Amino acid sequence: MNILFFLTPKSEVAYIFEDETLRQTLEKMEHRKFSCIPILSMDGKYTGTISEGDLLWGIKRLDLQDIKSMESIPIMAIPRRATYKPVHVNSDMEDLLDRAINQNYVPVVDDNGYFIGIITRKEIIKYCYKELKKLSSDDKTEKEL
């Protein structure tokens, strides 16, 4: 199955660029109510993901006391605990499942590493559920024969 069927395109995904600040990142994540957000290079390549936990521990480590002080902290100065590994646009469902076990979403990149969107764990679970239902109904039909 073509994974592009599940893709939320870049144009519909919130992301930050690697030159943004800690404050910009916090505000974007708060506005969208996200727990993590992709980070892109200035030319649009996927470089990673930053989570609320990363931000929290970064703020603690830097001993930041107010939002104003976060305006001068580049987001790339905040260490990231987990790496959300992307899949290639030509990957299959097995690759997606492998990544989705430990990630809220799976970033998707093209042949040159450019970010083209994400596939959420929710979409993957919905697909798997439909497939299980199909198998279940097929088993019932076979037993009736």
Rosetta blueprint (number, residue, H / E / L):
1 M L
2 N L
3 I H
4 L H
5 F H
6 F H
7 L L
8 T E
9 P E
10 K H
11 S H
12 E H
13 V L
14 A L
15 Y L
16 I E
17 F E
18 E L
19 D L
20 E L
21 T E
22 L H
23 R H
24 Q H
25 T H
26 L H
27 E H
28 K H
29 M H
30 E H
31 H H
32 R H
33 K L
34 F L
35 S L
36 C E
37 I E
38 P E
39 I E
40 L E
41 S L
42 M L
43 D L
44 G L
45 K E
46 Y E
47 T E
48 G E
49 T E
50 I E
51 S E
52 E H
53 G H
54 D H
55 L H
56 L H
57 W H
58 G H
59 I H
60 K H
61 R H
62 L H
63 D L
64 L L
65 Q L
66 D L
67 I L
68 K H
69 S H
70 M H
71 E H
72 S H
73 I L
74 P E
75 I H
76 M H
77 A H
78 I L
79 P L
80 R L
81 R L
82 A L
83 T L
84 Y L
85 K L
86 P L
87 V E
88 H E
89 V L
90 N L
91 S L
92 D L
93 M H
94 E H
95 D H
96 L H
97 L H
98 D H
99 R H
100 A H
101 I L
102 N L
103 Q L
104 N L
105 Y E
106 V E
107 P E
108 V E
109 V E
110 D L
111 D L
112 N L
113 G L
114 Y E
115 F E
116 I E
117 G E
118 I E
119 I E
120 T E
121 R H
122 K H
123 E H
124 I H
125 I H
126 K H
127 Y H
128 C H
129 Y H
130 K H
131 E H
132 L H
133 K H
134 K H
135 L H
136 S H
137 S H
138 D H
139 D H
140 K H
141 T H
142 E H
143 K H
144 E H
145 L L
